[in-house]
Amino acid sequence: MNNHRFVVDEVTGSAVTYSMSSSSLNNPNELELIRRAANSQPEIMATLFEQHRNRLKKMVRLRMDRRLQTRIDASDVLQDTWLDCERRFPEYAAAPPMPFFHWLRFLTGQRLVDLHRKHLGTAARNVCQEVSLYQGALPAASSVSLAEQLMGRLTSVSQAVQRAEIQVRIQNALNSLEAIDREVLILRHFEMLTNEETAQALGLKKAAASNRYIRALKRLKEILDSVQGLR
């Protein structure tokens, strides 16, 4: 039996392949809600969307180019994602190609890529690297955003100059990680995806995703331990 489904990437117009397995499907309760939402109960679809809003908002804030963050709010991006969800839900519900959250993340990723290309033009390709998302594209989280997240959690530095110096060192350290290891950290540690979700998003086997996460955590700890002033 063919265990692959296809979703059309509306940014590129290409078919995106998603490899299905029994463990990657929606849980039975969510499948039932999706069925009911498709049968003239749209309020259920709204409830399902709201359950994932905070995770999607965190993803947008991590991956939106900083030049856009002063002009475009994460909530606005999610409003557009909701409109896409409403429009494309009947197609999705007829034969779910991926778990509902993964699908929402896919739609949000398309919106982010579209925004970067619309507002930044060709510069988006140079400044905002794109990473694999079910064989599609998703803007990579910048080292600046990641460093700010880590600074907020791990440092008690109050002086602006010293804080700025430490942030630059953390950014350089994050940039020294392999791209895929950095992405595994982002997905697991910041977007709070499970190991299985991370493996699916990056096209890795679960064991490989787990090993990369452990290795990346160890490397990150070594890097942070070497930064003076960071607790």
ROPAMI-201636 format. One record per residue (C-alpha): residue number from 1; residue in three letters; chain; x, y, z. Coordinates in steps of 0.1 Angstrom, whole numbers, padded with zeros to 4 digits, always signed. Layout:
<rs>
(r NUM; "ala"; "A"; (X; Y; Z));
...
</rs>
This chain:
<rs>
(r 1; "met"; "A"; (+0000; +0000; +0000));
(r 2; "asn"; "A"; (+0013; +0035; -0008));
(r 3; "asn"; "A"; (+0018; +0054; +0024));
(r 4; "his"; "A"; (+0026; +0088; +0009));
(r 5; "arg"; "A"; (+0001; +0117; +0006));
(r 6; "phe"; "A"; (+0005; +0150; -0012));
(r 7; "val"; "A"; (-0002; +0185; -0002));
(r 8; "val"; "A"; (+0001; +0214; -0027));
(r 9; "asp"; "A"; (+0025; +0242; -0016));
(r 10; "glu"; "A"; (+0006; +0273; -0027));
(r 11; "val"; "A"; (+0038; +0294; -0026));
(r 12; "thr"; "A"; (+0057; +0273; -0051));
(r 13; "gly"; "A"; (+0028; +0255; -0067));
(r 14; "ser"; "A"; (+0046; +0222; -0062));
(r 15; "ala"; "A"; (+0033; +0190; -0046));
(r 16; "val"; "A"; (+0047; +0184; -0012));
(r 17; "thr"; "A"; (+0052; +0147; -0002));
(r 18; "tyr"; "A"; (+0044; +0136; +0033));
(r 19; "ser"; "A"; (+0052; +0100; +0043));
(r 20; "met"; "A"; (+0024; +0085; +0064));
(r 21; "ser"; "A"; (+0026; +0060; +0092));
(r 22; "ser"; "A"; (+0001; +0048; +0118));
(r 23; "ser"; "A"; (+0019; +0067; +0145));
(r 24; "ser"; "A"; (+0019; +0100; +0126));
(r 25; "leu"; "A"; (-0019; +0101; +0121));
(r 26; "asn"; "A"; (-0042; +0122; +0143));
(r 27; "asn"; "A"; (-0053; +0106; +0175));
(r 28; "pro"; "A"; (-0088; +0090; +0173));
(r 29; "asn"; "A"; (-0104; +0118; +0194));
(r 30; "glu"; "A"; (-0090; +0145; +0170));
(r 31; "leu"; "A"; (-0100; +0125; +0140));
(r 32; "glu"; "A"; (-0136; +0124; +0153));
(r 33; "leu"; "A"; (-0136; +0162; +0158));
(r 34; "ile"; "A"; (-0122; +0167; +0123));
(r 35; "arg"; "A"; (-0150; +0145; +0109));
(r 36; "arg"; "A"; (-0176; +0165; +0128));
(r 37; "ala"; "A"; (-0161; +0198; +0117));
(r 38; "ala"; "A"; (-0163; +0187; +0081));
(r 39; "asn"; "A"; (-0200; +0178; +0086));
(r 40; "ser"; "A"; (-0214; +0213; +0091));
(r 41; "gln"; "A"; (-0199; +0220; +0125));
(r 42; "pro"; "A"; (-0174; +0247; +0117));
(r 43; "glu"; "A"; (-0172; +0259; +0154));
(r 44; "ile"; "A"; (-0153; +0226; +0161));
(r 45; "met"; "A"; (-0126; +0236; +0135));
(r 46; "ala"; "A"; (-0122; +0269; +0153));
(r 47; "thr"; "A"; (-0118; +0251; +0186));
(r 48; "leu"; "A"; (-0091; +0228; +0171));
(r 49; "phe"; "A"; (-0073; +0258; +0157));
(r 50; "glu"; "A"; (-0073; +0276; +0191));
(r 51; "gln"; "A"; (-0058; +0246; +0208));
(r 52; "his"; "A"; (-0027; +0251; +0187));
(r 53; "arg"; "A"; (-0025; +0289; +0185));
(r 54; "asn"; "A"; (+0002; +0294; +0211));
(r 55; "arg"; "A"; (+0025; +0269; +0196));
(r 56; "leu"; "A"; (+0020; +0284; +0161));
(r 57; "lys"; "A"; (+0026; +0319; +0175));
(r 58; "lys"; "A"; (+0059; +0309; +0190));
(r 59; "met"; "A"; (+0069; +0294; +0157));
(r 60; "val"; "A"; (+0061; +0327; +0139));
(r 61; "arg"; "A"; (+0080; +0349; +0164));
(r 62; "leu"; "A"; (+0110; +0327; +0161));
(r 63; "arg"; "A"; (+0111; +0326; +0123));
(r 64; "met"; "A"; (+0098; +0359; +0111));
(r 65; "asp"; "A"; (+0126; +0382; +0099));
(r 66; "arg"; "A"; (+0133; +0409; +0125));
(r 67; "arg"; "A"; (+0128; +0436; +0098));
(r 68; "leu"; "A"; (+0092; +0425; +0096));
(r 69; "gln"; "A"; (+0084; +0422; +0133));
(r 70; "thr"; "A"; (+0079; +0459; +0137));
(r 71; "arg"; "A"; (+0054; +0459; +0109));
(r 72; "ile"; "A"; (+0036; +0426; +0111));
(r 73; "asp"; "A"; (+0023; +0410; +0143));
(r 74; "ala"; "A"; (+0023; +0372; +0148));
(r 75; "ser"; "A"; (-0014; +0373; +0154));
(r 76; "asp"; "A"; (-0019; +0388; +0119));
(r 77; "val"; "A"; (+0000; +0359; +0104));
(r 78; "leu"; "A"; (-0022; +0334; +0122));
(r 79; "gln"; "A"; (-0053; +0352; +0111));
(r 80; "asp"; "A"; (-0042; +0346; +0075));
(r 81; "thr"; "A"; (-0034; +0310; +0084));
(r 82; "trp"; "A"; (-0069; +0307; +0098));
(r 83; "leu"; "A"; (-0084; +0319; +0065));
(r 84; "asp"; "A"; (-0063; +0294; +0047));
(r 85; "cys"; "A"; (-0075; +0267; +0071));
(r 86; "glu"; "A"; (-0111; +0276; +0065));
(r 87; "arg"; "A"; (-0107; +0275; +0027));
(r 88; "arg"; "A"; (-0086; +0243; +0025));
(r 89; "phe"; "A"; (-0102; +0223; +0054));
(r 90; "pro"; "A"; (-0127; +0203; +0033));
(r 91; "glu"; "A"; (-0098; +0190; +0012));
(r 92; "tyr"; "A"; (-0078; +0182; +0043));
(r 93; "ala"; "A"; (-0107; +0165; +0061));
(r 94; "ala"; "A"; (-0116; +0143; +0032));
(r 95; "ala"; "A"; (-0082; +0125; +0036));
(r 96; "pro"; "A"; (-0059; +0140; +0062));
(r 97; "pro"; "A"; (-0024; +0138; +0048));
(r 98; "met"; "A"; (-0008; +0146; +0082));
(r 99; "pro"; "A"; (-0018; +0153; +0118));
(r 100; "phe"; "A"; (-0039; +0185; +0122));
(r 101; "phe"; "A"; (-0012; +0205; +0140));
(r 102; "his"; "A"; (+0014; +0195; +0114));
(r 103; "trp"; "A"; (-0010; +0208; +0087));
(r 104; "leu"; "A"; (-0015; +0241; +0105));
(r 105; "arg"; "A"; (+0022; +0244; +0109));
(r 106; "phe"; "A"; (+0026; +0237; +0071));
(r 107; "leu"; "A"; (+0000; +0264; +0063));
(r 108; "thr"; "A"; (+0017; +0289; +0087));
(r 109; "gly"; "A"; (+0051; +0281; +0071));
(r 110; "gln"; "A"; (+0037; +0289; +0037));
(r 111; "arg"; "A"; (+0024; +0322; +0050));
(r 112; "leu"; "A"; (+0058; +0331; +0065));
(r 113; "val"; "A"; (+0077; +0323; +0033));
(r 114; "asp"; "A"; (+0052; +0344; +0013));
(r 115; "leu"; "A"; (+0056; +0373; +0036));
(r 116; "his"; "A"; (+0093; +0372; +0034));
(r 117; "arg"; "A"; (+0093; +0371; -0003));
(r 118; "lys"; "A"; (+0067; +0399; -0006));
(r 119; "his"; "A"; (+0083; +0423; +0018));
(r 120; "leu"; "A"; (+0120; +0415; +0014));
(r 121; "gly"; "A"; (+0121; +0404; -0022));
(r 122; "thr"; "A"; (+0152; +0386; -0035));
(r 123; "ala"; "A"; (+0170; +0396; -0003));
(r 124; "ala"; "A"; (+0149; +0371; +0016));
(r 125; "arg"; "A"; (+0169; +0343; -0001));
(r 126; "asn"; "A"; (+0202; +0356; +0012));
(r 127; "val"; "A"; (+0191; +0367; +0047));
(r 128; "cys"; "A"; (+0164; +0342; +0055));
(r 129; "gln"; "A"; (+0176; +0307; +0049));
(r 130; "glu"; "A"; (+0148; +0282; +0043));
(r 131; "val"; "A"; (+0148; +0248; +0060));
(r 132; "ser"; "A"; (+0129; +0216; +0051));
(r 133; "leu"; "A"; (+0092; +0214; +0061));
(r 134; "tyr"; "A"; (+0077; +0182; +0048));
(r 135; "gln"; "A"; (+0099; +0187; +0017));
(r 136; "gly"; "A"; (+0086; +0223; +0015));
(r 137; "ala"; "A"; (+0102; +0255; +0028));
(r 138; "leu"; "A"; (+0101; +0274; +0061));
(r 139; "pro"; "A"; (+0122; +0304; +0071));
(r 140; "ala"; "A"; (+0150; +0294; +0095));
(r 141; "ala"; "A"; (+0149; +0309; +0130));
(r 142; "ser"; "A"; (+0177; +0336; +0132));
(r 143; "ser"; "A"; (+0205; +0332; +0157));
(r 144; "val"; "A"; (+0195; +0367; +0171));
(r 145; "ser"; "A"; (+0160; +0354; +0180));
(r 146; "leu"; "A"; (+0174; +0323; +0196));
(r 147; "ala"; "A"; (+0201; +0342; +0215));
(r 148; "glu"; "A"; (+0174; +0365; +0229));
(r 149; "gln"; "A"; (+0154; +0335; +0240));
(r 150; "leu"; "A"; (+0185; +0320; +0258));
(r 151; "met"; "A"; (+0195; +0353; +0273));
(r 152; "gly"; "A"; (+0160; +0357; +0288));
(r 153; "arg"; "A"; (+0163; +0322; +0304));
(r 154; "leu"; "A"; (+0199; +0319; +0314));
(r 155; "thr"; "A"; (+0214; +0352; +0323));
(r 156; "ser"; "A"; (+0211; +0377; +0351));
(r 157; "val"; "A"; (+0232; +0403; +0333));
(r 158; "ser"; "A"; (+0216; +0438; +0337));
(r 159; "gln"; "A"; (+0242; +0461; +0322));
(r 160; "ala"; "A"; (+0233; +0468; +0285));
(r 161; "val"; "A"; (+0269; +0467; +0271));
(r 162; "gln"; "A"; (+0278; +0435; +0288));
(r 163; "arg"; "A"; (+0245; +0420; +0279));
(r 164; "ala"; "A"; (+0250; +0429; +0242));
(r 165; "glu"; "A"; (+0285; +0414; +0242));
(r 166; "ile"; "A"; (+0272; +0381; +0256));
(r 167; "gln"; "A"; (+0244; +0380; +0231));
(r 168; "val"; "A"; (+0268; +0384; +0202));
(r 169; "arg"; "A"; (+0289; +0355; +0216));
(r 170; "ile"; "A"; (+0259; +0333; +0219));
(r 171; "gln"; "A"; (+0248; +0342; +0184));
(r 172; "asn"; "A"; (+0282; +0332; +0171));
(r 173; "ala"; "A"; (+0281; +0300; +0191));
(r 174; "leu"; "A"; (+0247; +0291; +0176));
(r 175; "asn"; "A"; (+0260; +0298; +0141));
(r 176; "ser"; "A"; (+0288; +0274; +0147));
(r 177; "leu"; "A"; (+0264; +0245; +0151));
(r 178; "glu"; "A"; (+0255; +0224; +0120));
(r 179; "ala"; "A"; (+0223; +0238; +0104));
(r 180; "ile"; "A"; (+0203; +0206; +0110));
(r 181; "asp"; "A"; (+0215; +0203; +0146));
(r 182; "arg"; "A"; (+0204; +0239; +0152));
(r 183; "glu"; "A"; (+0171; +0232; +0136));
(r 184; "val"; "A"; (+0166; +0201; +0158));
(r 185; "leu"; "A"; (+0172; +0223; +0189));
(r 186; "ile"; "A"; (+0147; +0249; +0176));
(r 187; "leu"; "A"; (+0120; +0223; +0170));
(r 188; "arg"; "A"; (+0125; +0204; +0203));
(r 189; "his"; "A"; (+0135; +0231; +0227));
(r 190; "phe"; "A"; (+0117; +0263; +0215));
(r 191; "glu"; "A"; (+0088; +0250; +0194));
(r 192; "met"; "A"; (+0082; +0221; +0218));
(r 193; "leu"; "A"; (+0078; +0195; +0192));
(r 194; "thr"; "A"; (+0081; +0158; +0202));
(r 195; "asn"; "A"; (+0110; +0138; +0189));
(r 196; "glu"; "A"; (+0086; +0120; +0164));
(r 197; "glu"; "A"; (+0072; +0154; +0152));
(r 198; "thr"; "A"; (+0108; +0167; +0148));
(r 199; "ala"; "A"; (+0118; +0136; +0128));
(r 200; "gln"; "A"; (+0088; +0140; +0105));
(r 201; "ala"; "A"; (+0094; +0177; +0100));
(r 202; "leu"; "A"; (+0130; +0171; +0090));
(r 203; "gly"; "A"; (+0126; +0138; +0071));
(r 204; "leu"; "A"; (+0148; +0120; +0097));
(r 205; "lys"; "A"; (+0144; +0086; +0114));
(r 206; "lys"; "A"; (+0133; +0090; +0150));
(r 207; "ala"; "A"; (+0166; +0075; +0163));
(r 208; "ala"; "A"; (+0186; +0100; +0142));
(r 209; "ala"; "A"; (+0165; +0129; +0154));
(r 210; "ser"; "A"; (+0170; +0119; +0190));
(r 211; "asn"; "A"; (+0207; +0114; +0186));
(r 212; "arg"; "A"; (+0211; +0148; +0169));
(r 213; "tyr"; "A"; (+0191; +0165; +0197));
(r 214; "ile"; "A"; (+0213; +0149; +0224));
(r 215; "arg"; "A"; (+0245; +0159; +0205));
(r 216; "ala"; "A"; (+0232; +0194; +0199));
(r 217; "leu"; "A"; (+0223; +0199; +0236));
(r 218; "lys"; "A"; (+0257; +0187; +0247));
(r 219; "arg"; "A"; (+0274; +0211; +0222));
(r 220; "leu"; "A"; (+0252; +0240; +0233));
(r 221; "lys"; "A"; (+0259; +0234; +0269));
(r 222; "glu"; "A"; (+0297; +0234; +0262));
(r 223; "ile"; "A"; (+0292; +0267; +0243));
(r 224; "leu"; "A"; (+0272; +0283; +0270));
(r 225; "asp"; "A"; (+0295; +0272; +0298));
(r 226; "ser"; "A"; (+0323; +0290; +0280));
(r 227; "val"; "A"; (+0305; +0323; +0280));
(r 228; "gln"; "A"; (+0315; +0344; +0310));
(r 229; "gly"; "A"; (+0287; +0362; +0327));
(r 230; "leu"; "A"; (+0261; +0336; +0317));
(r 231; "arg"; "A"; (+0244; +0317; +0345));
</rs>
